[in-house]
Amino acid sequence: MGAYSTCNLAQETCGSLDNIQNIMDYSSCTCMFTNGQVDRMHACLSSGYRNNLWSNSNLWDTGTHPDYNNSECEPIVDFFISPVNRICVSSPIQFMDNSPLLDNNIDYSWSFVGAEPDFSLDKNPIVVYPEAGEYDVTLNIITDDGTNSITKTYTVYNSSMNLTESFQNTSFPINNDPSLSWSIIGPETETSWARTPISSTLTTGSVRIRSRFFDCYKTHYLYTPNLDLINFGLGVGEPLKMWFDLAYGKRNNDTDDLLVISYSKDCGKTWQVRASWDTDALITTSQSTVGNNFIPNNSEWEERSVNIQAAAGENDVIIRFEFSGDRGSYLYIDNVRLTGEWIDIDELSNSQQLDIINTIDLLGRKNTKSKLQINIYNDGSVNKIYKID
C-alpha cells in the first residue's frame, strides 16, 4: 500500500504503517529498497548473462577491478571558480583544480590572459582581472602518465549601477549586455528557475520555479548581475531596499517550500541572509490550495521588500534568490528593483562648498594678523594672501 504524489510518513493501511518511501511506490519521497527487494536484485544479477557485469574479466576490461592500474591513462583535467561562476573587476578570484584520479607527482601550469599574474604553477592560484572583458583560462597538467590541458572562457563583468528587471527579455538570463546577465544554478536533473510570459504588470515576463518534482530538498539559485552600489547613501536618507513582486499558492497540504534572499559584498565569496519565507509566509492567494499548475491573476501578486542597507556604498554586490522545497506548485518573481537614497557622487564632489578651516602664517602658526596668510580649505587646498596696508 502507498500513496500517489504525497509523502505522509504516518499513513497506515490494514492496521500497519505503509512503506511509502519504497522505490516501487508512487509517493513523492521514494528513497529505499526492502531487504527482500535487495535479495531479489542480487539473485537476478547472478543469473543468466547478467553475471557477466561483475565477472573478473569484465572488471578488468572496464578498469573497475580493485587491482587495476590506470597508469597508462592521460590525466583528466578540470577546474572551477566560485559557486556563482562570476568574476568581478579588480576582485581577487581563486581558480580551483578539479581534476580527478591524479597521482602524487603532478605539475600544474596555469595561463591567465589579461590577469595579474598571467601565469601560475600553483594548484589553486588567485588572480585579479583589472579590466572587464572575455578571457581564456588554460590549465595544463603533467603527470608520470602523460599530459593534458583544458581551456575555458570567462567573462569579467562591469558592475551595473542599479537594478531594474522586469524579465521582458525572452533570452533571460542572458542579456546582450553581459553586465546585465543573471545566473541560474541548480541540479542538472531538475527544472530550475525559468522565464515565463506571465507578469505582475502590463508588461510581459517573470521568472518562476516549482518544487513538485524536486529530489530531497535540493537548492536552486538565481543570481542578479554584479552591482556597484557606490551611489546609494550610507544611512542618511531612505535605506537601500530590494523590492520584487511575488505570487505563490500552496499546491496541497504536503507542500513544503522555502525562499531565502541573501546578498554578497565580495563578488560571491561570502553571503549574508536578509530574509526568508516558508510555505505559509509565501502564500499570496485566498485559496487554501491551488493544485499543480498555479497561474496567478492580477490580485494574487504581492509586493515584498528586503533591507540591504549594509550593501550601500559597495561595488561588488550580488543578490541571490535561493529556493528549495518539495511537492509544491509554482512560485513567481517579477519587477525586481532597488530603492534608497541616491547620491550623485560627481555632482556632490563638484558642488562642494569651500570653507576656510584654518589660517596660518609662514612659520605654520595659527595667525590671522600676519601680513602673509595661508588659508587652508576643507577640500585640502590652500591659498596664500599678502595683505597690503
N, C-alpha and C positions, 0 to 999 in steps of 0.2 A: 504494500500500500504506500502511496506517496501523495505528492501534490504537484499541480501544474503551475509553474512560473511563480511560486511563492516559496517561503522558507520559514515555516512555523516549526521550530525545533521541539515544541511541546506537543505536537499533534499525535493523537492516539487513535487507533482503529482496532476494533475487536479486543479491547482490553490491554493492548500493549503499545509501547512507543514505536512510532513509524520511523523507519530508517530513510528519511527523505534526503539525506546527504549522499546517498549512494550514487555512483556514477550512472547506474542504469535507470535512475528515477528521472522525472521530468520537472523537478523543482529548480529553483534558480540558484541553489547553493550546493550543487553536487561536487564532492571532493574526495571520495574514498571508495574502496572495494571491501567486501567482506572476506574473511579467511577462506570461505568456500569458493568464492569467485577467483581468488588468487590461486588456489589449488587447481581449479579448472584451467586457468590460463597456462600454468606450468605444465599440466598434462598435455594440453594442446601443442605447446612448443616442443614437447618430447616425442610427438608422433609425426609420422609421415615425413614430408620434405622439409617441414619447419625446423626440424632439429639441425638442419644444415646452418641455420643462422648463428648458432653458438658452437658449431663444431670447431675443433682445433685448427683445421686447415683454413676455414673461413675467417677466424680471428686473426690468423697470420696474414691472410691476403688483404684484409681490410685495415690492418695496422692497429687493431684493438686488443691484441693479445698482450697480457701484462709484461711479457718478456720482449716485446717488440722494440727494436732500436730504430728511432727515426732520424738517425744521424745523417742520412743522405738527403734529407728534405731541406730545401731552402727555407729561411725564416719567413714567417708570415708577418707583415709589417702593418701596424695600425697605430693611430693616436687620436686624441680628442682634446678639447679645451673645456671651458666651463659648461655646466648643465644648460645654460641659456644659449650656448653656442654663439656668443656675441663678443665682439672686440670693440672697445671704445678707444677713441683717440687719446694718446698720452696716458693711458691707464695700463699698468703692468698686467700682462696676461701670461698664464702658465700653460704650456703645452705638455700633455701627459702621454707617455708611451703606453700603448695598449696592445702590444704585440704578444700573442700567446706562444706558449711552448718554446721558450728560448732557454739555451743553456747558460752557464755562468760566465763564459768567455764572450762578451758582447762589446762591440764598438758602435757607438752612436754618432751620427753626423747629421746635424740639422742645418737647413738653409732657409733663411727668412728674408725674402726680398722686401725691401722697404722698411725693415725693422731695425731696432737698436738693442742688442747687437744683431748683425745679419747672419751670424754663424755660431754654432754651439756644438760641443761634444758631450754635454750633459744628458742624462737620461730624461729629465723633466725640466727643460730650461724655461726661464722667464724673460720675456722681451717686451718692448714698448714700440708702438707704431705712432710716430709723431704726426702723420698726415692721414686723412681719410682716403679710401680707395680700395681697389680689389687687388689682393696679393696672393701669390703662391707660396705654400709652405711644403718643404720636402724633408722627409726623414729617411735616411739610408742606414741600414743595419748590416753589420758584418759579424758573422759567427764562424766557428770552425767548420760549419756545414755549408757555408755559402754566403751570398749577399743578396739583398733585395731592398727595394725602396718604394715609397708611395708619396704622391703629391696631392695636396688638397688646396682648394681655393677658398679664401675667406674674404669677406667684406668688412673693412674697418669703417664704422659709421660716424658721420657727423651727428651730433645730438640735436633734436628738434627743440625749439624754444618754447613750444606749447603743445598741448594735446587736445585735438578735436577729431573724434572718429565717429561717423555715422554709418559705416560699413556699406556705403553705396558702391564701392569698388568691387566689381564682380570677380577680380583676381585675388581678393583678400585670402591670405595675409600678405601676399606680395604686392608691392607698390612700385610704380615706375621710378619713384624717388626712393632709393634704398633706405634713406634716413627715416622714412615713414612706414617701413615694413614692420609688421608684427611677427611674432614667432609662436608656433604651436608645438608642444612636445607632449607625447603621451605614448602608451603601449601600442606597438605596431599592430597588435591583434584586435584592437578595439577602435570603434569610431569615436573620434575626439571632437574638439571644437570645430565648427564649420559655419560658413556664411549661409544665410537663408534670406529670401526676399522679404520675409515678414518683418515689419518695422513698427516702432512705437510712435512714429511721426508720419507726416505726409510723404516723406522720402521713402526709399526702398532699401531695406537691408538691416540685418542684425546678425549676431552670432548665437549659436545655440549648441547645447550638448545634452545628452540623455544617458542615464546610468543603467537603463533597463538590462543591458547585456554586459555590464562590467563584471570583471572577474576579481573577487577578493579585494574590493575597495581600492583598486589601483588609481593613482592620481594622474589627472590631466591638467597641463599648464597652458595658459595663454599669457604671452608677454607683450607689453606695449613696446613701441620704439624707445631708443635711448632718449632721455630728456635732459636738457640743460635748463635748470630752473633758477639760474642766477638772477633773473629779473623779478622773481617773486620775493616779497618783503619778508623780513625776519621777525615778524610778530607785532609790528606797529599797527597795521590795519587788519582787514579780514584775513583769517587763517587760510592757508592753502588747502584746498579740498579737491578730491576727485569725485565727480558725480557720474552716475550712469542710470539708465532706465532698466528695470528688471521685470520679467514676467515668469511666473513659475506656478505650477499646480502639482499637488501630490497625486501620484498615479494610483496608489492603493494604500491600505493601512500598513503594508510591509515596507513601504518606501523609506529609505534611509540615506539622505543626501547631505552634502556639506560644501559650502562655498567659502573660501578664505581669500582675503585680499592682503597682499604684502607689498613692500617696496624695498628696493636695494639702492644704496647711495654709492656703491663701489662697483658698478657695472656687472652685478650679478654674483659677486663673491659671497656676500652675506645678505640676509633678509630679515626684515622686521615686520611681524604680523600686525596689521592695523584694524582688521575687522573679520568676523566670521559669522555665518548664519547656518543653522541646521535646517532640517526639513520644515518644521513648523514655522520658523522665523523667515523662511524664504517665501512662503505662500503669499500670492497676490490675488488669488481668486476667492470667490464666495462659496464655491462648491467644496464639499469635503474631499472628493476625489475627482480626477479628470480623465482617467483612462490612459491608453498607451500613447496617443499622438496629440498631445496638447498643443493647440494653436490659440494664442491669446487674442481677445478682442480689444478695442480701444480702452475699455475700462479696467482691463486686467494687467495694466502696466503700472509700476510704482517707481518713483524716483528715490534712489539711495545715494548716500554720500559717505566718504571716508576721509577723515582728517589726516593729512600727510604733511603738516606744517614743518615737521623736523627735516623734511627733504628740501625746503625752501633754501635757495642760495647754493644748492649743489648742482654739479654739472655732469654727473654720471648716473642719473636716476633711471631705474626701470621699475614699472609697476606690474604685479603678477596677479592674475586670476587663477586660483587653484580649486579644482573641482574633483570630488570623489563621491562614491556612493554605491547604492545597489537598489535595483528594482524600481527605478524612478522614471518619470516622463521628462519632457523637455524643459530645460532652463534657458531663458533668452537674456541676452545683454545687448543694449543699444545706447547710442548717443553718449559716448564716453567723453568727458571734458573736464578741464581744470578751471577752478575759480580761486581768487585770492587777490591780495594787494599786489598790483603790477607796478614795478618801478622801472622807468626808462633810465638805465644806467648812464648812457651817453648824455642824455639831456640833463640829468641830475649833475653830472660832472661839469658840463659846460655852463650851467646856470648857477653854480655855487657862488654865494656872496663872499667877497674877500673882506676879512676883518683883521685889523691890527691886533695881534695878541701880545706884542712886546716891543719896546723901543729901547735901544742900547746905543752907547757911544762907541768910539773907535776901539776902546780897550775892552769892550764886551760888558761894560757895566750898565745897569738899568739907569737911564738918564734921559729925561725929556727936555733938559735945559741946554744941552750941548749944541754948539753950532753945527756940528756934523752928527746927524742922527741916522740910525739904521732901523727902519721899521720891518718887523717880521710878521708875515701874514699867516692866516690859518691854513692855507694850502701849501705852506713851506717856502713860499717865495719871499724875497727881501727887496727893499728899496732904500737907496741912500739919499738923504736930503741934507743940503747945506744951507743953513739959514744966514741971510744977509741982513744986518741991522740997518 
